[in-house]
């Protein structure tokens, strides 16, 4: 959410110290001009020289930090900014730039304190509200993030990133409540209701119908379920059945649901409301892009691809939008549509995985090997590369990458591939151990997969 250009108004001229030193005054002017013109490396060099000439000047140190941050040297920017704050602990610009540098370095937790201090100095600062909200959300503190994003929407109701941030914050709170419910009350009727709500929002009405019915089997009077079924009946053109469920909802006498369920429901609705505000803003590439990212987080990949497509119609030369469109098509498993885009953009992992899904493992392997080299800590490329090796009978190579990818094995498939690779290598004991783990994971996952994936017919009440 950050960009250097919007902070240029904070550049400090520090002219008072140069009144008696014309050469330093000219150098300060040249540094400020370089910043305004976007020549950040040049500005950083000039500010370094000025700091050597006039050490201990908090304003000059802040300017140097800003120049380095704007030049993309975020790690280097930390040193002068921290030094500036030692000299002037109340410097709002230094706190802002220090927080932004930490955000760019992928350190949102470290950005929170300086941005909080900056906000204390200027509680209505829209830039700081946005960046602090982003830092809190990235650090897993969604409740606090929502407060700042909500305040920003009040100050600027047409701010698209404020609405996106607010929606993502409420979505994170709702998901955390769902995870708590899943741990404390697994397979409860409330768990089924939350899953059903999610499927209904994605237009998967038959799956949602099945899940709502499962909830009613466990708790016939659970609040809101008959009304939800009525909604599905109407969307599937069964108005007469909807009327029956409406009446059942009126006649039901539900007890009070657990607080964690109510929290998940409430924040899920608030997330949808925020995304609704975002969608209602005048169409721009940025609006469509923000909507696309929000939809991707909800795993609504088809709609995400459509939004990226709309953004590209308004900004056809934007490479980033092309890349994200290709990723959404790949996530949606529309491999035929994704492939030409991925080939043009050279997105190694997604292209390699697409070729693998299209039954071309030999062509996939070079791209997946490149992806693994570029991101050795990412588990997905290792898993796809291992599957490609298995298909071309490079079993020893497959084992190496399967072992790395095993922590991501949610359905047991990687353990199954590992057992097959060990079998082909004649390592019978290890094959049996991997097979046993596969069977345990698959058995444990079977009921959940049925609940999540199995479609049911929508039948009469």
C-alpha positions as CSV (number, residue, x, y, z in Angstrom):
1,X,0.0,0.0,0.0
2,X,3.0,2.3,0.1
3,X,4.5,4.5,-2.6
4,X,7.3,7.0,-2.2
5,X,5.7,9.8,-4.2
6,X,2.9,10.5,-1.8
7,X,5.4,11.4,1.0
8,X,7.4,14.1,-0.8
9,X,5.6,16.9,1.0
10,X,7.4,15.8,4.1
11,X,10.8,16.6,2.7
12,X,12.6,19.0,5.0
13,X,14.6,21.8,3.5
14,X,16.8,22.4,6.6
15,X,17.6,25.8,5.3
16,X,18.2,27.5,8.7
17,X,21.6,25.8,9.1
18,X,22.8,26.9,5.7
19,X,22.2,30.7,5.9
20,X,25.9,31.3,6.5
21,X,27.1,28.5,4.1
22,X,26.0,29.3,0.6
23,X,27.5,26.1,-0.9
24,X,25.7,24.0,1.5
25,X,22.5,25.9,0.9
26,X,22.8,25.3,-2.8
27,X,23.5,21.6,-2.2
28,X,20.4,21.4,-0.1
29,X,18.4,23.0,-2.9
30,X,19.8,20.6,-5.4
31,X,18.9,17.6,-3.1
32,X,15.4,18.8,-2.7
33,X,15.0,19.3,-6.5
34,X,16.4,15.8,-7.1
35,X,13.8,14.4,-4.7
36,X,11.0,16.3,-6.5
37,X,12.2,15.0,-9.8
38,X,12.4,11.4,-8.7
39,X,16.2,11.2,-8.8
40,X,16.5,9.5,-5.5
41,X,20.0,8.1,-5.8
42,X,21.3,11.6,-6.5
43,X,19.4,13.1,-3.6
44,X,20.8,10.4,-1.3
45,X,24.3,11.2,-2.3
46,X,23.8,14.9,-1.7
47,X,22.1,14.3,1.7
48,X,25.1,12.1,2.7
49,X,27.4,14.9,1.9
50,X,25.3,17.4,3.9
51,X,25.2,15.1,6.9
52,X,29.0,14.9,6.8
53,X,29.2,18.6,6.7
54,X,26.5,19.2,9.4
55,X,26.4,16.1,11.7
56,X,23.7,15.7,14.3
57,X,21.0,17.4,12.2
58,X,17.7,15.4,12.7
59,X,16.1,17.0,9.6
60,X,19.0,16.1,7.3
61,X,19.1,12.5,8.6
62,X,15.3,12.2,8.0
63,X,15.8,13.5,4.4
64,X,18.6,11.0,3.9
65,X,16.3,8.2,5.1
66,X,13.5,9.4,2.8
67,X,15.9,9.5,-0.2
68,X,17.2,6.0,0.5
69,X,13.7,4.7,1.1
70,X,12.4,6.3,-2.1
71,X,15.4,4.7,-4.0
72,X,14.3,1.3,-2.8
73,X,17.2,1.0,-0.3
74,X,14.9,0.4,2.6
75,X,17.4,-1.4,4.8
76,X,19.9,1.4,4.5
77,X,17.2,3.9,5.2
78,X,16.7,2.5,8.7
79,X,20.1,3.8,10.0
80,X,19.6,7.5,9.4
81,X,16.0,7.4,10.4
82,X,16.8,5.8,13.8
83,X,19.6,8.3,14.3
84,X,17.1,11.1,13.5
85,X,14.7,9.8,16.2
86,X,17.4,9.7,18.8
87,X,18.0,13.4,18.2
88,X,14.3,14.3,17.8
89,X,12.1,11.5,19.3
90,X,9.0,13.5,18.3
91,X,9.8,13.7,14.6
92,X,6.6,12.7,12.8
93,X,8.3,12.4,9.4
94,X,11.0,10.2,10.8
95,X,8.5,7.9,12.4
96,X,6.5,7.7,9.2
97,X,9.4,6.8,7.0
98,X,10.8,4.4,9.5
99,X,7.5,2.6,9.6
100,X,7.3,2.5,5.8
101,X,10.8,1.2,5.5
102,X,9.9,-1.7,7.8
103,X,6.8,-2.4,5.8
104,X,8.8,-2.5,2.5
105,X,11.2,-4.9,4.2
106,X,8.4,-7.3,5.1
107,X,8.6,-6.4,8.8
108,X,5.0,-5.2,9.6
109,X,5.4,-5.9,13.4
110,X,8.3,-3.5,13.5
111,X,6.4,-0.8,11.6
112,X,3.6,-0.6,14.1
113,X,5.3,1.4,16.8
114,X,6.7,4.2,14.6
115,X,3.5,4.5,12.7
116,X,1.5,4.6,15.9
117,X,3.6,7.4,17.2
118,X,3.2,9.3,14.0
119,X,-0.6,8.9,14.3
120,X,-0.6,10.2,17.8
121,X,1.0,13.4,16.4
122,X,-1.6,13.7,13.7
123,X,-4.7,11.5,14.3
124,X,-6.4,12.4,11.0
125,X,-3.4,11.7,8.8
126,X,-4.9,9.5,6.1
127,X,-1.6,8.1,4.9
128,X,-0.6,7.0,8.4
129,X,-4.1,5.5,9.0
130,X,-3.8,3.4,5.9
131,X,-0.2,2.2,6.5
132,X,-0.8,1.5,10.1
133,X,-3.9,-0.5,9.3
134,X,-1.9,-2.4,6.7
135,X,0.9,-3.1,9.2
136,X,-1.6,-4.3,11.9
137,X,-3.4,-6.5,9.4
138,X,-0.2,-8.0,8.1
139,X,1.0,-8.7,11.6
140,X,-2.2,-10.6,12.5
141,X,-3.8,-7.9,14.5
142,X,-7.0,-7.6,12.4
143,X,-9.2,-6.2,15.2
144,X,-6.9,-3.2,15.6
145,X,-6.5,-2.8,11.9
146,X,-10.3,-2.6,11.4
147,X,-10.4,0.4,13.7
148,X,-8.0,2.4,11.6
149,X,-9.5,1.4,8.3
150,X,-13.0,2.2,9.6
151,X,-11.8,5.7,10.7
152,X,-10.2,6.2,7.3
153,X,-13.5,5.4,5.5
154,X,-15.1,8.0,7.7
155,X,-12.5,10.6,6.7
156,X,-12.6,9.6,3.0
157,X,-15.6,7.5,2.0
158,X,-14.3,7.1,-1.6
159,X,-10.9,5.7,-0.5
160,X,-10.7,2.3,-2.2
161,X,-7.8,0.9,-0.2
162,X,-9.6,1.9,3.0
163,X,-12.6,-0.2,2.1
164,X,-10.5,-3.1,0.9
165,X,-8.4,-3.0,4.1
166,X,-11.6,-2.9,6.2
167,X,-13.1,-5.8,4.3
168,X,-9.9,-7.9,4.6
169,X,-9.7,-7.1,8.4
170,X,-13.3,-8.3,9.0
171,X,-12.6,-11.3,6.8
172,X,-9.5,-12.2,8.9
173,X,-11.5,-11.8,12.2
174,X,-14.3,-14.0,10.8
175,X,-11.8,-16.7,9.7
176,X,-10.0,-16.7,13.0
177,X,-13.4,-17.2,14.8
178,X,-14.2,-20.0,12.4
179,X,-10.9,-21.7,13.2
180,X,-11.5,-21.4,16.9
181,X,-15.0,-23.0,16.4
182,X,-13.4,-25.7,14.3
183,X,-11.0,-26.6,17.1
184,X,-13.4,-26.3,20.0
185,X,-16.5,-27.6,18.4
186,X,-15.5,-29.7,15.3
187,X,-18.3,-30.9,13.1
188,X,-20.8,-29.0,15.1
189,X,-24.0,-27.6,13.5
190,X,-22.5,-24.2,13.8
191,X,-19.4,-25.3,11.9
192,X,-21.7,-26.6,9.1
193,X,-23.6,-23.3,9.0
194,X,-20.4,-21.2,8.5
195,X,-19.2,-23.5,5.7
196,X,-22.6,-23.4,4.1
197,X,-22.6,-19.5,4.3
198,X,-19.3,-19.5,2.5
199,X,-20.4,-21.8,-0.2
200,X,-23.7,-19.9,-0.7
201,X,-21.7,-16.6,-1.1
202,X,-19.7,-18.3,-3.9
203,X,-22.8,-19.5,-5.7
204,X,-22.3,-23.1,-4.8
205,X,-25.9,-23.6,-3.9
206,X,-26.1,-27.4,-3.9
207,X,-23.1,-27.7,-1.6
208,X,-24.5,-25.0,0.7
209,X,-27.9,-26.8,0.7
210,X,-26.3,-30.0,1.8
211,X,-24.3,-28.3,4.5
212,X,-27.3,-26.5,5.9
213,X,-29.2,-29.8,6.0
214,X,-26.3,-31.3,7.9
215,X,-26.6,-28.5,10.4
216,X,-30.3,-29.1,10.8
217,X,-29.8,-32.8,11.4
218,X,-27.7,-31.9,14.5
219,X,-29.8,-28.9,15.6
220,X,-33.3,-28.6,14.1
221,X,-34.0,-25.2,15.5
222,X,-30.7,-23.5,14.8
223,X,-31.2,-19.8,14.0
224,X,-31.2,-18.6,10.4
225,X,-30.8,-21.9,8.7
226,X,-34.4,-22.2,7.4
227,X,-34.1,-18.6,6.1
228,X,-30.8,-19.5,4.4
229,X,-32.5,-22.5,2.7
230,X,-35.4,-20.3,1.6
231,X,-32.8,-18.0,0.0
232,X,-31.3,-21.0,-1.9
233,X,-34.7,-22.1,-3.0
234,X,-35.5,-18.7,-4.4
235,X,-32.1,-18.5,-6.3
236,X,-32.8,-21.9,-7.8
237,X,-36.4,-21.0,-8.8
238,X,-38.3,-22.9,-6.1
239,X,-40.4,-20.1,-4.7
240,X,-43.0,-22.5,-3.3
241,X,-40.4,-24.4,-1.3
242,X,-38.9,-21.1,-0.1
243,X,-42.3,-20.2,1.5
244,X,-42.3,-23.4,3.5
245,X,-38.8,-22.6,4.9
246,X,-39.7,-19.0,5.6
247,X,-42.6,-20.3,7.7
248,X,-40.4,-22.8,9.5
249,X,-38.0,-20.0,10.4
250,X,-40.8,-18.0,11.9
251,X,-41.9,-21.0,14.0
252,X,-38.4,-22.0,15.2
253,X,-37.3,-21.3,18.8
254,X,-33.5,-21.3,18.6
255,X,-31.3,-21.2,21.6
256,X,-28.4,-18.8,21.8
257,X,-25.5,-19.8,19.6
258,X,-21.9,-19.7,20.9
259,X,-20.2,-16.3,20.9
260,X,-17.5,-17.5,18.5
261,X,-20.1,-18.4,16.0
262,X,-21.8,-15.1,16.3
263,X,-18.5,-13.3,15.9
264,X,-17.7,-15.2,12.7
265,X,-21.1,-14.4,11.3
266,X,-21.0,-10.8,12.3
267,X,-17.6,-10.1,10.9
268,X,-18.3,-12.1,7.7
269,X,-21.2,-9.8,7.0
270,X,-19.1,-6.7,7.8
271,X,-16.5,-7.9,5.3
272,X,-19.2,-8.3,2.6
273,X,-20.5,-4.8,3.4
274,X,-17.0,-3.3,3.0
275,X,-16.4,-5.1,-0.3
276,X,-19.8,-3.9,-1.4
277,X,-18.7,-0.3,-0.8
278,X,-15.5,-1.0,-2.7
279,X,-17.5,-2.4,-5.7
280,X,-19.8,0.6,-5.7
281,X,-17.0,3.1,-6.3
282,X,-16.5,4.5,-9.8
283,X,-14.7,2.0,-12.1
284,X,-11.0,2.5,-12.3
285,X,-8.2,-0.1,-12.8
286,X,-7.3,0.3,-9.1
287,X,-10.9,-0.5,-8.0
288,X,-11.1,-3.6,-10.1
289,X,-7.6,-4.7,-9.0
290,X,-8.5,-4.3,-5.3
291,X,-11.8,-6.2,-5.8
292,X,-9.8,-9.0,-7.6
293,X,-7.4,-9.4,-4.7
294,X,-10.3,-9.5,-2.2
295,X,-12.1,-12.2,-4.2
296,X,-8.9,-14.2,-4.5
297,X,-8.5,-14.3,-0.7
298,X,-12.0,-15.6,-0.6
299,X,-11.0,-18.3,-3.1
300,X,-13.4,-17.0,-5.7
301,X,-10.9,-17.3,-8.5
302,X,-13.2,-17.1,-11.5
303,X,-14.6,-13.8,-10.3
304,X,-11.1,-12.6,-9.4
305,X,-10.0,-13.3,-13.0
306,X,-13.0,-11.4,-14.3
307,X,-12.0,-8.4,-12.1
308,X,-8.4,-8.4,-13.3
309,X,-9.7,-8.6,-16.8
310,X,-11.8,-5.5,-16.3
311,X,-8.8,-3.7,-14.8
312,X,-6.8,-4.6,-17.9
313,X,-9.5,-3.3,-20.2
314,X,-8.9,0.1,-18.5
315,X,-5.1,-0.2,-18.4
316,X,-4.1,-2.7,-21.1
317,X,-0.4,-2.1,-20.8
318,X,-0.1,-3.0,-17.1
319,X,2.2,-6.0,-16.8
320,X,1.3,-6.6,-13.1
321,X,-2.4,-6.9,-14.0
322,X,-1.5,-9.4,-16.7
323,X,0.4,-11.5,-14.3
324,X,-2.4,-11.4,-11.7
325,X,-5.0,-12.3,-14.4
326,X,-2.8,-15.3,-15.4
327,X,-2.5,-16.4,-11.7
328,X,-6.2,-16.2,-11.1
329,X,-6.9,-18.3,-14.2
330,X,-4.3,-20.8,-13.0
331,X,-5.9,-20.8,-9.5
332,X,-9.3,-21.4,-11.2
333,X,-7.7,-24.3,-13.0
334,X,-8.5,-22.8,-16.4
335,X,-5.2,-24.1,-17.7
336,X,-5.9,-23.6,-21.4
337,X,-6.7,-19.9,-20.9
338,X,-3.8,-19.4,-18.4
339,X,-1.1,-21.1,-20.5
340,X,-0.5,-18.5,-23.3
341,X,-0.5,-15.7,-20.7
342,X,2.0,-17.6,-18.5
343,X,4.2,-18.3,-21.4
344,X,4.4,-14.6,-22.4
345,X,5.0,-13.5,-18.9
346,X,7.5,-16.3,-18.0
347,X,5.9,-17.1,-14.6
348,X,8.0,-20.2,-13.9
349,X,6.0,-21.9,-11.2
350,X,2.5,-21.3,-12.5
351,X,3.6,-22.2,-16.1
352,X,5.4,-25.3,-15.0
353,X,2.4,-26.5,-12.9
354,X,0.1,-25.7,-15.8
355,X,2.1,-27.9,-18.1
356,X,2.1,-30.6,-15.6
357,X,-1.7,-30.4,-15.3
358,X,-1.9,-30.6,-19.1
359,X,0.0,-33.9,-18.9
360,X,3.3,-32.4,-20.2
361,X,5.8,-33.3,-17.4
362,X,8.9,-33.1,-19.5
363,X,8.1,-29.6,-20.6
364,X,7.1,-28.6,-17.0
365,X,10.3,-29.7,-15.3
366,X,12.7,-26.9,-16.5
367,X,10.2,-24.2,-15.4
368,X,9.6,-25.9,-12.0
369,X,13.3,-26.3,-11.5
370,X,13.7,-22.6,-12.1
371,X,10.8,-21.9,-9.7
372,X,12.5,-23.9,-7.0
373,X,15.8,-22.1,-7.4
374,X,14.1,-18.7,-7.2
375,X,12.0,-19.6,-4.1
376,X,13.7,-22.6,-2.3
377,X,11.6,-22.1,0.9
378,X,8.3,-22.2,-1.0
379,X,6.7,-25.7,-0.7
380,X,4.4,-25.6,-3.6
381,X,7.1,-25.6,-6.3
382,X,8.8,-28.5,-4.6
383,X,5.6,-30.5,-4.6
384,X,4.9,-29.8,-8.3
385,X,8.4,-30.6,-9.3
386,X,8.3,-33.9,-7.4
387,X,5.1,-34.9,-9.2
388,X,6.7,-34.1,-12.5
389,X,9.8,-36.2,-11.6
390,X,7.5,-39.1,-10.7
391,X,5.8,-39.0,-14.0
392,X,9.1,-39.3,-15.9
393,X,10.4,-42.0,-13.6
394,X,13.1,-39.8,-11.9
395,X,12.1,-41.3,-8.5
396,X,15.3,-40.4,-6.5
397,X,14.9,-36.7,-7.6
398,X,11.2,-36.9,-6.7
399,X,11.9,-38.2,-3.2
400,X,14.2,-35.3,-2.5
401,X,11.6,-32.7,-3.2
402,X,8.7,-34.7,-1.8
403,X,10.4,-34.7,1.6
404,X,10.7,-30.9,1.5
405,X,7.0,-30.5,0.5
406,X,5.5,-32.9,3.0
407,X,4.5,-30.2,5.6
408,X,2.0,-28.9,3.0
409,X,0.3,-32.3,2.5
410,X,-3.2,-31.7,3.6
411,X,-4.9,-34.7,1.8
412,X,-2.2,-37.3,1.9
413,X,-1.4,-37.2,-1.8
414,X,2.3,-36.3,-1.3
415,X,2.8,-39.2,1.1
416,X,1.1,-41.4,-1.5
417,X,3.6,-40.2,-4.2
418,X,6.5,-40.7,-1.8
419,X,5.4,-44.3,-1.2
420,X,5.2,-45.0,-4.9
421,X,8.6,-43.5,-5.5
422,X,10.1,-45.6,-2.7
423,X,8.5,-48.7,-4.2
424,X,10.0,-48.0,-7.6
425,X,13.4,-47.6,-5.9
426,X,13.1,-50.9,-4.0
427,X,13.0,-49.2,-0.6
428,X,10.2,-51.3,0.8
429,X,10.3,-50.3,4.4
430,X,10.2,-46.6,3.7
431,X,7.5,-47.2,1.1
432,X,5.3,-48.9,3.7
433,X,5.9,-46.1,6.2
434,X,4.9,-43.4,3.7
435,X,1.8,-45.5,2.7
436,X,0.7,-45.8,6.3
437,X,0.9,-42.1,6.8
438,X,-1.0,-41.5,3.5
439,X,-3.8,-43.8,4.7
440,X,-4.1,-42.1,8.1
441,X,-4.3,-38.7,6.5
442,X,-6.8,-39.8,3.9
443,X,-9.0,-41.5,6.4
444,X,-9.0,-38.4,8.7
445,X,-9.7,-36.1,5.7
446,X,-12.5,-38.2,4.1
447,X,-15.4,-36.9,6.1
448,X,-14.2,-33.3,5.7
449,X,-13.8,-33.6,2.0
450,X,-17.2,-35.0,1.6
451,X,-18.7,-32.0,3.5
452,X,-16.7,-29.5,1.6
453,X,-16.8,-30.9,-1.9
454,X,-19.6,-33.4,-2.5
455,X,-22.5,-31.8,-4.4
456,X,-26.1,-32.7,-3.4
457,X,-29.3,-32.3,-5.2
458,X,-31.6,-29.5,-4.0
459,X,-34.7,-31.3,-2.9
460,X,-38.1,-30.3,-1.5
461,X,-38.4,-29.4,2.2
